[in-house]
Structure formats: structure tokens, C-alpha cells
Amino acid sequence: RKRIKEILIKQGDIGGTAEFILSRKKKQKSLFDYDKVDEISGSSLEILELYSELKKIALTEGVGSHDTKLGILRGLISKCSPLETKYVLRIITSTLRVGVQSTTIIEGLALAFTGRRDNKDFIERAYSLHPDLGEISGILAEQGLIEIKKIDIEYGTPILSMLASREIYTEFTNRLGVPFVAEYKLDGERLQIHKIGDTITLFSRRLLDISKQYPDVCKTIRESVKAHKVIFEGEVVAMDHFYEKMLPFQVLSKRRRKFDVEDISKEIPVCLFVFDLLKFGEESFVDKSLSFRRKKLEEIIDERDELRLVKSVLINSTEELLSFFNTARKEGNEGIMAKSIQENSIYQAGNRGFSWLKLKSLEGGKLKDSVDLVLVGAFYGKGRRTGVLGTYIGAVYDQKIGKFVAFTRFFSGLTDELSESLSRETAKFKVEKKPNTVICEDTPDIWFKPELVIEITGDELTKSDKFASLGYSMRFPVFQRIRQDKGPKDITTVQEIKELYETQ
């Protein structure tokens, strides 16, 4: 077991570890016999059988289910070559890591089943409202494009979140038209709430069910949302015990504990600030204007200390925008969100367009927004920090090639406590060689799988020769926090860095 763990650190995932071990064993005892299946061509496993056995593993439950699943897996692997074993295990652990993006698959589906690339727009919309490519592929193959066009938001299935773009505040009126609305941008965790009677499901931005994390929020929704069936969005924020002051995200992150949930709920009270309506009863609201959605939302929310509507005001000029921004910052908010209320101000699931704009800073000499990066490497410190990770390398995401491109080194903002916390978190993702999905000219002491997301701020973006693949870096980067609510593909993209450079 110790040897397997050592190989796992070097290989970076369980699939690669299995391939490495099995390809080097001439004879397998007890579990496997690979003498006859060393090459793909010699495999006795067919795709239909693989699908059937994987389905059995997924559906098996109850007493003795662990041993039953292990037996099925043992039988599967006995028919696989080492290379096939690698991908079978990656399928099971949902870590294929083949560098294929959902957009590529969607385009392929459009060509394969409709013969036209431009039909991908219909499939993309379906995916944004029902983000399960496997199910969408099945519908397309069996029922055709006509059924894909019927896919809409459903209870129990989270949709992709609509996202905001960055822009110079002087351009807000041109981008959004006047009037538009501005809302407080809160320092909390975004939730998508599905309510069916007393059954409440809270989905994170990563589409994970985190209802057990916030039992108090579920209780509040049951008591104060006047709708039997509804899907809406909000931001949960940590509060003081008088529900008067909002607390930083770092405080809220303590609510991620899996144990003593009731105790931590009392220790760290929260308020859910609601800002959008996606479905009411059996009627979808995603294609309705923001004004229409907000009006209906106000009708069904019974405000109290633990449940409030996000503060929203009508803006007619840049002067009014700046005044509201300054008020928002004085009250402890991250900044503001500005949103179009024109007739075409629909909810664009999964889209980062210019119908929503965010503003977090007006300071001269400071970057106007924070940047989310994934950690890909680190260097050991010197002096009193000898033997401790001191400087980290953060990367942005290149959507075109599906890889993470090194962007900057940083160490500022890391107190001893934060440094220890970051070291513990990154230890889970340590690998011995640079991952295939990472592009980095630097040579850190340690490489990481691109999994852990962090947020940094800085003075400005600059042209960079050091990070030549990207061509940009950040001047005076400062660590802000770990973003456990975001996945690697939710981070700042190469395109966003280019846009941010042009607008700073």
C-alpha cells in the first residue's frame, strides 16, 4: 500500500498509477492475469459489457454492496490491458483528463447527429439548462434535435450560472443602456435553490448539492418563501449574531464542516440574500426580462433577518453609479453588480456576456477586479521559512486548448497561518512532474495537479517575458483567499486576462 501511494504521488491519479503498476508486472497473482491482454488488441472487454458493469456498480447498494462493487470491478479489470485499466478507473472516478472540452463535444454531437455545425447553438442551450452531456447525447441520438429544443429548466437539476463581465465603469451606461439596475455584490457563496413543497435543495456554483451544509437556510426557505414550487438564486453570507453586520467569506468557509453542522450553524449565523428567479410553479422564467423576474421574486419572498432581497437601485448616470458603489463599499460589500433591464435582459445560463457587469474597485494604480487562479506549483521558502512552501505559481485557463497557463508567482498576503493552511490544502494535489494540462516555463520545487482555486489581487497587469506562453503577468500580486466554491474551469480565462489588460 505504501508503494502504491508513492506511485500515486508521481503519477497524479489512480488511473495512471494502475497503468504504471500493471504494465510492469509480468505475472499477476490473486486478482489479475494480464499475460493475454497486454495490448489493446488482446482485450476481451467490449463497450456494451463495460457500460453494463459500470451501471451495476452505480446501482448496487445496501448490505454487502462494497464487496459486490469490488467484485464487479475486479472482473472488469481482469479483462483489460493496463492502458484500458487506466481509463476504466478514470471513468469511475470522473477524472478522464483527456483535454476534451464540453464545447468540442457539443460541436461533435451537432455534426454527428444533425450534419450541421450551426445546430450546436441548440445543444449548447440545452446543456446550459441541463448540464449532463451524457443524457443530452442520448436524447439527441434517440429522439433528434426537435427534443433537444424542448429541454428546459427542471426541478432537481441545477442549471449553469449566468456570469458577469468586467468593464470600465465609464462604459456601463453604453453597455447596459439607461436605466439599468445596480445591486450589492456580496462576499458570500452563491446558491441555486430548488424548492418543491418542504423539500429544499441548495446547489453550489459547481452544481453540487450542499443542502446539509446549511440546514438553517433550508428551514428559513420553508418558512418564508411563499411558493410551493420555485427555483431562485441568492448569496449566503455570514452575519454577526444581531444580523446587522456582514462577515468575510473566510468566516463563512467554516460552514463547510461535515460534522457538528448544527453547532457551527449557531456559531456562525447566515443570511440568504436573494437576487434572481429562474422558475415559478411550472413556468420557466429564464427567457423573461430581469425586471419581470425581480418583480415576481419580490412577491414571493417574506423578508426577515435570515432572508432578504439583495439591495437594488435604478441607475440613470455614471454619477449615480459611483454614488451607489461608494455606499456599497462603506457597508462592507465587495462592490456592485450592474444589470441590464432591457427587453432582452433574459437569464443567459452559463454565459458571461455584457448584460451583467461587475465593479469592485475604483482606485487608481489598482487592478479593477480580483483574479481567480489555480495553483500549479510552489517554491520552498528561505530563512525562517526554510522547508515551508513560500512562493506559489498560479495559472489561468485557456478554453481553446483546455489547458492551464502559468500567469504569476505570489507570496504576499500569506501570513504564517495562511501559509500552513495552503500547504495542507496543496499537499492533496502534489505530483512529481508537471501535469500534461499545465503550460509553465518556470521550474518550481513542487508541482500540483491544477485543482485548488485561489483569489488574488494586484496593482496592474503587465506584459511579461517570464510567463511567455501567456504574455502577461501581474504586478504586486497579493493572496486573498482559497475559493473552495469554484472548480478549475471556473477560474479566470486567458481571454479575460487580455480584456482586463486592455481595460485597466
C-alpha positions as CSV (number, residue, x, y, z in Angstrom):
1,R,0.0,0.0,0.0
2,K,2.8,2.4,0.8
3,R,4.5,1.7,-2.6
4,I,1.1,2.4,-4.3
5,K,0.8,5.7,-2.5
6,E,4.3,6.7,-3.6
7,I,3.5,5.9,-7.3
8,L,0.2,7.8,-6.9
9,I,2.1,10.9,-6.0
10,K,4.3,10.5,-9.0
11,Q,1.5,9.7,-11.5
12,G,-1.0,12.2,-10.2
13,D,-4.2,10.0,-10.5
14,I,-5.4,6.4,-9.7
15,G,-5.7,5.5,-13.4
16,G,-2.2,6.4,-14.3
17,T,-1.0,4.6,-11.2
18,A,-2.8,1.4,-12.2
19,E,-1.4,1.5,-15.7
20,F,2.2,2.0,-14.3
21,I,2.0,-0.9,-11.9
22,L,0.2,-3.4,-14.2
23,S,2.4,-2.6,-17.3
24,R,5.4,-3.6,-15.2
25,K,4.1,-6.8,-13.8
26,K,4.8,-9.9,-15.8
27,K,2.6,-12.1,-13.7
28,Q,-0.4,-11.1,-11.5
29,K,-1.3,-13.2,-8.6
30,S,-4.7,-13.4,-6.7
31,L,-6.6,-10.7,-8.7
32,F,-5.5,-10.3,-12.3
33,D,-3.8,-12.2,-15.1
34,Y,-2.5,-9.8,-17.8
35,D,-0.4,-12.3,-19.8
36,K,-3.0,-12.5,-22.5
37,V,-4.2,-8.9,-22.6
38,D,-1.1,-6.8,-22.6
39,E,-2.1,-4.9,-25.7
40,I,-5.4,-3.2,-26.5
41,S,-5.9,-5.6,-29.4
42,G,-5.9,-8.5,-27.0
43,S,-8.6,-7.1,-24.7
44,S,-11.6,-9.3,-24.2
45,L,-13.8,-6.4,-22.9
46,E,-16.4,-4.9,-25.1
47,I,-18.0,-1.4,-24.7
48,L,-21.5,-2.8,-24.1
49,E,-20.2,-5.0,-21.3
50,L,-18.3,-2.2,-19.8
51,Y,-21.4,0.0,-19.8
52,S,-23.5,-2.7,-18.2
53,E,-20.9,-3.5,-15.5
54,L,-20.4,0.2,-14.7
55,K,-24.2,0.6,-14.4
56,K,-24.3,-2.3,-11.9
57,I,-21.6,-0.6,-9.8
58,A,-23.6,2.6,-9.8
59,L,-26.9,1.0,-8.8
60,T,-25.6,-1.5,-6.3
61,E,-26.4,-0.5,-2.7
62,G,-27.2,-2.0,0.7
63,V,-25.5,-4.5,2.9
64,G,-22.5,-6.1,1.3
65,S,-22.6,-3.6,-1.6
66,H,-18.9,-2.6,-1.1
67,D,-17.8,-6.2,-1.7
68,T,-20.2,-6.6,-4.6
69,K,-18.9,-3.5,-6.3
70,L,-15.3,-4.6,-5.7
71,G,-16.1,-8.0,-7.3
72,I,-17.6,-6.3,-10.4
73,L,-14.6,-4.0,-10.7
74,R,-12.2,-6.9,-10.3
75,G,-13.9,-8.8,-13.1
76,L,-13.7,-5.7,-15.3
77,I,-10.1,-5.1,-14.8
78,S,-9.2,-8.8,-15.4
79,K,-10.4,-8.3,-19.0
80,C,-8.5,-5.0,-19.5
81,S,-5.0,-4.1,-20.7
82,P,-3.0,-1.7,-18.5
83,L,-3.9,1.2,-20.7
84,E,-7.6,0.2,-20.7
85,T,-7.5,-0.1,-16.9
86,K,-6.2,3.4,-16.7
87,Y,-9.3,4.8,-18.5
88,V,-11.8,2.5,-16.8
89,L,-10.6,3.8,-13.4
90,R,-10.6,7.4,-14.6
91,I,-14.2,6.9,-15.8
92,I,-15.2,5.5,-12.4
93,T,-13.5,8.4,-10.6
94,S,-14.8,11.0,-13.1
95,T,-11.3,12.2,-13.9
96,L,-10.8,11.4,-17.6
97,R,-8.3,14.2,-18.1
98,V,-8.2,13.8,-21.9
99,G,-8.3,17.6,-22.6
100,V,-11.6,17.5,-24.4
101,Q,-13.9,20.4,-23.6
102,S,-17.7,20.4,-23.5
103,T,-17.8,22.8,-26.4
104,T,-15.8,20.4,-28.5
105,I,-18.2,17.5,-27.7
106,I,-21.2,19.7,-28.4
107,E,-19.9,20.6,-31.8
108,G,-19.1,17.0,-32.5
109,L,-22.7,16.0,-31.5
110,A,-24.1,18.6,-33.8
111,L,-22.1,17.3,-36.8
112,A,-22.7,13.6,-35.9
113,F,-26.4,13.7,-35.4
114,T,-27.6,16.7,-37.4
115,G,-24.9,17.1,-40.1
116,R,-24.7,20.9,-39.4
117,R,-22.2,22.6,-37.1
118,D,-24.5,25.6,-36.5
119,N,-27.0,23.4,-34.7
120,K,-24.6,23.4,-31.8
121,D,-26.3,26.5,-30.5
122,F,-29.4,24.5,-29.7
123,I,-27.3,21.8,-28.0
124,E,-25.4,24.5,-26.0
125,R,-28.6,26.0,-24.8
126,A,-29.9,22.6,-23.7
127,Y,-26.6,21.9,-21.9
128,S,-26.7,25.2,-20.1
129,L,-30.2,24.3,-18.7
130,H,-29.5,20.6,-18.2
131,P,-25.7,20.2,-17.8
132,D,-25.4,16.4,-18.4
133,L,-23.8,15.7,-21.8
134,G,-24.4,12.0,-21.5
135,E,-28.1,12.5,-21.2
136,I,-28.2,15.1,-23.9
137,S,-26.3,12.9,-26.2
138,G,-28.8,10.1,-25.6
139,I,-31.8,12.3,-26.3
140,L,-30.1,13.7,-29.5
141,A,-29.2,10.2,-30.7
142,E,-32.6,8.6,-30.0
143,Q,-35.1,11.5,-30.4
144,G,-33.3,14.1,-32.5
145,L,-32.8,17.8,-32.4
146,I,-36.5,18.5,-32.0
147,E,-36.5,17.0,-28.5
148,I,-33.2,18.9,-27.7
149,K,-35.0,22.1,-28.4
150,K,-37.7,21.2,-25.8
151,I,-35.2,20.9,-22.9
152,D,-35.9,23.5,-20.2
153,I,-35.0,24.2,-16.6
154,E,-36.2,21.3,-14.3
155,Y,-36.7,20.9,-10.6
156,G,-33.8,19.0,-9.0
157,T,-31.4,19.7,-11.9
158,P,-29.2,22.8,-11.4
159,I,-28.6,25.0,-14.4
160,L,-25.3,26.7,-15.2
161,S,-25.0,30.1,-13.6
162,M,-25.1,33.4,-15.5
163,L,-21.8,35.3,-15.0
164,A,-20.8,38.9,-15.1
165,S,-18.1,40.6,-17.2
166,R,-15.6,43.3,-16.3
167,E,-15.8,46.7,-17.9
168,I,-14.5,50.3,-17.2
169,Y,-17.2,51.9,-15.1
170,T,-17.5,54.8,-17.5
171,E,-18.7,52.4,-20.1
172,F,-21.5,50.9,-18.0
173,T,-24.2,53.2,-19.4
174,N,-23.1,52.4,-23.0
175,R,-23.1,48.7,-22.4
176,L,-26.3,48.3,-20.5
177,G,-28.4,51.3,-21.7
178,V,-30.2,53.5,-19.2
179,P,-31.8,53.0,-16.9
180,F,-30.2,49.8,-15.6
181,V,-30.2,48.4,-12.1
182,A,-27.2,48.1,-9.7
183,E,-27.1,45.6,-6.8
184,Y,-24.7,45.0,-3.9
185,K,-22.0,42.4,-4.8
186,L,-21.8,40.3,-1.6
187,D,-18.8,38.4,-0.1
188,G,-20.5,35.0,0.3
189,E,-21.4,31.8,-1.5
190,R,-23.7,31.7,-4.5
191,L,-26.6,29.3,-4.2
192,Q,-29.2,28.0,-6.6
193,I,-32.3,27.0,-4.6
194,H,-34.8,24.4,-5.7
195,K,-38.0,24.2,-3.6
196,I,-40.7,21.6,-4.0
197,G,-43.0,21.9,-1.0
198,D,-40.9,21.3,2.1
199,T,-38.1,19.7,0.1
200,I,-35.3,22.2,-0.3
201,T,-32.2,21.6,-2.3
202,L,-29.2,24.0,-2.3
203,F,-26.8,23.8,-5.2
204,S,-23.4,25.4,-5.3
205,R,-21.9,27.3,-8.2
206,R,-20.2,24.0,-9.0
207,L,-23.6,22.3,-9.2
208,L,-23.0,20.3,-6.1
209,D,-25.8,19.6,-3.6
210,I,-24.7,21.3,-0.4
211,S,-28.1,21.4,1.4
212,K,-26.6,19.6,4.5
213,Q,-24.2,22.4,4.9
214,Y,-26.9,24.9,5.5
215,P,-29.8,23.3,7.4
216,D,-30.8,26.8,8.9
217,V,-31.1,28.2,5.3
218,C,-33.4,25.3,4.3
219,K,-35.6,25.9,7.4
220,T,-35.8,29.7,6.6
221,I,-36.8,29.0,3.0
222,R,-39.6,26.6,4.1
223,E,-41.0,29.2,6.4
224,S,-40.5,32.4,4.3
225,V,-40.8,31.6,0.6
226,K,-44.4,31.9,-0.5
227,A,-44.3,29.3,-3.3
228,H,-44.9,25.6,-3.4
229,K,-42.5,25.1,-6.3
230,V,-39.8,27.6,-7.2
231,I,-36.2,27.9,-8.4
232,F,-34.3,31.0,-7.4
233,E,-30.8,32.3,-6.8
234,G,-29.1,34.0,-3.9
235,E,-25.9,34.5,-2.0
236,V,-25.5,33.2,1.5
237,V,-23.4,35.5,3.7
238,A,-22.0,35.1,7.3
239,M,-23.5,37.5,9.8
240,D,-22.9,38.7,13.3
241,H,-25.4,37.4,15.9
242,F,-27.5,40.6,15.6
243,Y,-27.8,40.2,11.8
244,E,-26.6,43.7,11.4
245,K,-23.0,43.2,10.0
246,M,-21.9,41.0,7.2
247,L,-18.7,39.0,7.9
248,P,-16.0,38.0,5.4
249,F,-16.1,34.9,3.3
250,Q,-13.3,33.3,5.4
251,V,-15.8,33.1,8.3
252,L,-18.5,31.6,6.0
253,S,-16.0,28.9,4.8
254,K,-16.0,27.4,8.3
255,R,-19.6,26.3,7.5
256,R,-18.1,23.6,5.2
257,R,-17.6,21.2,8.0
258,K,-19.3,17.8,7.6
259,F,-19.6,17.3,11.3
260,D,-21.1,19.3,14.1
261,V,-23.2,21.1,11.5
262,E,-25.9,22.2,14.0
263,D,-23.3,23.7,16.4
264,I,-21.4,25.6,13.7
265,S,-24.8,26.9,12.4
266,K,-25.4,28.5,15.8
267,E,-21.8,29.8,16.0
268,I,-21.9,31.3,12.5
269,P,-25.4,32.6,11.6
270,V,-26.0,33.4,7.9
271,C,-28.4,35.4,5.8
272,L,-29.6,34.4,2.3
273,F,-29.7,37.4,0.0
274,V,-31.9,36.6,-2.9
275,F,-31.4,38.2,-6.4
276,D,-33.0,36.2,-9.2
277,L,-35.9,34.0,-10.1
278,L,-35.5,31.1,-12.6
279,K,-38.7,29.1,-12.4
280,F,-42.1,29.6,-10.6
281,G,-44.5,26.7,-10.5
282,E,-44.3,25.1,-13.9
283,E,-43.3,28.3,-15.7
284,S,-39.7,28.9,-16.7
285,F,-38.5,32.5,-16.1
286,V,-35.1,32.3,-17.8
287,D,-36.4,33.9,-21.0
288,K,-38.2,36.7,-19.2
289,S,-36.6,40.2,-18.6
290,L,-34.8,40.9,-15.4
291,S,-37.5,43.5,-14.4
292,F,-40.2,40.8,-14.7
293,R,-38.1,38.3,-12.8
294,R,-37.4,40.7,-10.0
295,K,-41.0,41.8,-9.6
296,K,-42.2,38.2,-9.2
297,L,-39.4,37.5,-6.8
298,E,-40.4,40.3,-4.5
299,E,-43.9,38.9,-4.4
300,I,-42.8,35.5,-3.0
301,I,-40.1,36.5,-0.5
302,D,-41.2,37.2,3.0
303,E,-38.1,39.1,4.3
304,R,-36.7,38.6,7.8
305,D,-33.2,38.7,9.4
306,E,-32.2,35.4,7.7
307,L,-33.7,36.1,4.3
308,R,-33.6,39.3,2.3
309,L,-33.7,40.6,-1.2
310,V,-30.4,42.0,-2.5
311,K,-30.5,45.8,-2.4
312,S,-31.2,47.0,-5.9
313,V,-31.5,50.6,-7.2
314,L,-32.3,52.1,-10.6
315,I,-29.3,53.9,-12.2
316,N,-29.5,56.6,-14.8
317,S,-26.0,58.0,-15.0
318,T,-22.4,57.3,-14.2
319,E,-22.6,59.7,-11.2
320,E,-25.4,57.7,-9.7
321,L,-23.4,54.5,-10.3
322,L,-20.4,55.9,-8.4
323,S,-22.6,57.1,-5.5
324,F,-24.1,53.6,-5.2
325,F,-20.7,51.9,-5.5
326,N,-19.3,54.1,-2.6
327,T,-22.3,53.3,-0.5
328,A,-21.9,49.6,-1.2
329,R,-18.3,49.6,-0.2
330,K,-18.9,51.6,3.0
331,E,-21.5,48.9,4.1
332,G,-18.9,46.2,3.7
333,N,-19.8,44.8,0.3
334,E,-17.3,43.5,-2.3
335,G,-18.6,46.0,-4.8
336,I,-21.6,46.2,-7.1
337,M,-23.3,44.3,-9.9
338,A,-24.9,46.3,-12.7
339,K,-27.6,44.6,-14.8
340,S,-29.5,45.4,-17.9
341,I,-33.3,45.7,-17.7
342,Q,-34.0,46.0,-21.4
343,E,-36.5,43.6,-23.0
344,N,-33.7,41.3,-24.0
345,S,-32.3,41.0,-20.4
346,I,-33.0,37.3,-20.2
347,Y,-31.1,34.9,-17.9
348,Q,-28.3,33.6,-20.0
349,A,-27.4,30.4,-18.2
350,G,-23.7,29.6,-18.5
351,N,-22.9,32.8,-20.3
352,R,-20.5,35.6,-19.4
353,G,-21.9,38.4,-21.6
354,F,-22.2,42.1,-21.1
355,S,-25.8,42.1,-19.7
356,W,-24.3,41.8,-16.3
357,L,-21.2,43.8,-15.3
358,K,-19.2,43.8,-12.0
359,L,-17.3,46.6,-10.3
360,K,-15.1,46.0,-7.3
361,S,-12.6,48.9,-7.3
362,L,-12.1,52.5,-8.5
363,E,-8.7,53.0,-7.0
364,G,-6.0,54.4,-9.3
365,G,-3.0,52.1,-9.6
366,K,-5.0,49.1,-8.5
367,L,-6.4,46.4,-10.7
368,K,-10.2,46.9,-11.0
369,D,-11.0,43.3,-10.1
370,S,-9.6,40.2,-8.4
371,V,-8.4,37.2,-10.4
372,D,-9.1,33.6,-9.7
373,L,-6.2,31.2,-10.4
374,V,-5.5,27.5,-10.0
375,L,-2.3,26.6,-8.2
376,V,0.2,24.6,-10.3
377,G,3.5,24.8,-8.5
378,A,5.4,26.2,-5.5
379,F,8.9,27.0,-4.2
380,Y,10.3,26.4,-0.7
381,G,11.0,29.5,1.3
382,K,14.2,30.7,2.7
383,G,15.4,31.9,6.1
384,R,12.8,31.2,8.8
385,R,10.6,29.8,6.1
386,T,13.1,27.1,5.0
387,G,11.3,23.8,4.4
388,V,8.0,25.6,4.1
389,L,6.3,26.4,0.8
390,G,6.7,30.2,0.4
391,T,6.1,31.2,-3.2
392,Y,3.3,29.8,-5.4
393,I,2.6,29.8,-9.1
394,G,-0.9,30.5,-10.2
395,A,-2.4,29.7,-13.7
396,V,-5.3,30.9,-15.7
397,Y,-7.5,28.7,-18.0
398,D,-7.1,28.6,-21.8
399,Q,-10.6,27.5,-23.0
400,K,-9.4,27.0,-26.6
401,I,-6.9,24.2,-25.8
402,G,-8.3,23.1,-22.4
403,K,-5.1,23.8,-20.5
404,F,-3.9,25.9,-17.6
405,V,-1.3,28.6,-18.4
406,A,1.1,29.9,-15.8
407,F,0.3,33.6,-15.0
408,T,2.2,34.8,-11.9
409,R,4.2,34.0,-8.8
410,F,2.9,35.3,-5.5
411,F,3.8,35.2,-1.8
412,S,2.4,38.5,-0.4
413,G,-0.7,38.2,1.7
414,L,0.3,34.8,3.2
415,T,0.6,35.0,7.0
416,D,2.1,32.1,8.8
417,E,-1.3,30.7,9.5
418,L,-2.5,31.1,5.9
419,S,0.8,29.6,4.7
420,E,0.2,26.5,6.8
421,S,-3.4,26.2,5.6
422,L,-2.3,26.5,2.0
423,S,0.4,23.9,2.5
424,R,-2.2,21.4,3.9
425,E,-4.6,22.0,1.0
426,T,-2.0,21.7,-1.7
427,A,-0.5,18.5,-0.2
428,K,-3.5,16.7,-1.6
429,F,-2.6,17.6,-5.1
430,K,1.2,17.2,-5.1
431,V,2.7,15.3,-8.1
432,E,6.3,14.6,-9.1
433,K,6.1,16.0,-12.6
434,K,4.4,18.8,-14.5
435,P,0.8,17.7,-15.4
436,N,0.0,17.4,-19.1
437,T,-2.7,20.0,-18.7
438,V,-0.3,22.7,-17.4
439,I,1.8,25.1,-19.5
440,C,4.6,26.7,-17.5
441,E,8.1,27.8,-18.3
442,D,9.0,28.0,-14.7
443,T,10.6,25.1,-12.7
444,P,9.1,25.1,-9.2
445,D,10.3,22.8,-6.4
446,I,6.9,21.1,-6.3
447,W,4.2,20.6,-9.0
448,F,0.4,20.4,-8.3
449,K,-2.5,18.9,-10.1
450,P,-4.5,22.0,-11.2
451,E,-7.3,21.6,-8.7
452,L,-7.1,24.2,-5.9
453,V,-8.5,27.6,-6.8
454,I,-7.3,30.8,-5.1
455,E,-8.1,34.5,-5.5
456,I,-5.5,37.2,-5.8
457,T,-5.5,41.0,-6.3
458,G,-2.7,43.2,-7.6
459,D,-1.7,46.7,-8.8
460,E,-1.9,46.1,-12.6
461,L,-1.4,43.6,-15.4
462,T,1.9,43.9,-17.3
463,K,3.4,42.4,-20.5
464,S,5.7,39.5,-19.4
465,D,8.6,37.6,-20.9
466,K,8.9,35.4,-17.8
467,F,5.5,33.9,-18.5
468,A,6.0,33.9,-22.2
469,S,3.2,31.4,-23.1
470,L,0.6,33.8,-21.8
471,G,2.5,37.0,-22.4
472,Y,1.0,38.7,-19.3
473,S,1.6,38.7,-15.6
474,M,0.5,40.7,-12.5
475,R,2.4,43.4,-10.7
476,F,2.5,43.1,-6.9
477,P,0.1,40.1,-6.6
478,V,-1.5,39.6,-3.1
479,F,-3.2,36.4,-2.0
480,Q,-6.8,36.9,-0.8
481,R,-8.4,33.5,-0.1
482,I,-8.9,29.9,-1.2
483,R,-12.0,29.6,-3.4
484,Q,-13.5,26.2,-2.5
485,D,-16.7,27.2,-4.1
486,K,-15.0,27.3,-7.6
487,G,-13.6,24.5,-9.7
488,P,-10.6,24.7,-12.0
489,K,-12.7,25.6,-15.1
490,D,-14.4,28.4,-13.2
491,I,-11.2,30.4,-12.9
492,T,-10.2,33.5,-14.9
493,T,-9.5,32.7,-18.5
494,V,-6.8,33.7,-20.9
495,Q,-9.3,35.8,-22.8
496,E,-10.4,37.6,-19.6
497,I,-6.8,38.5,-18.8
498,K,-6.4,40.0,-22.2
499,E,-9.6,42.0,-21.8
500,L,-8.6,43.1,-18.3
501,Y,-5.3,44.3,-19.6
502,E,-7.0,46.4,-22.2
503,T,-9.4,48.0,-19.8
504,Q,-7.2,48.6,-16.8
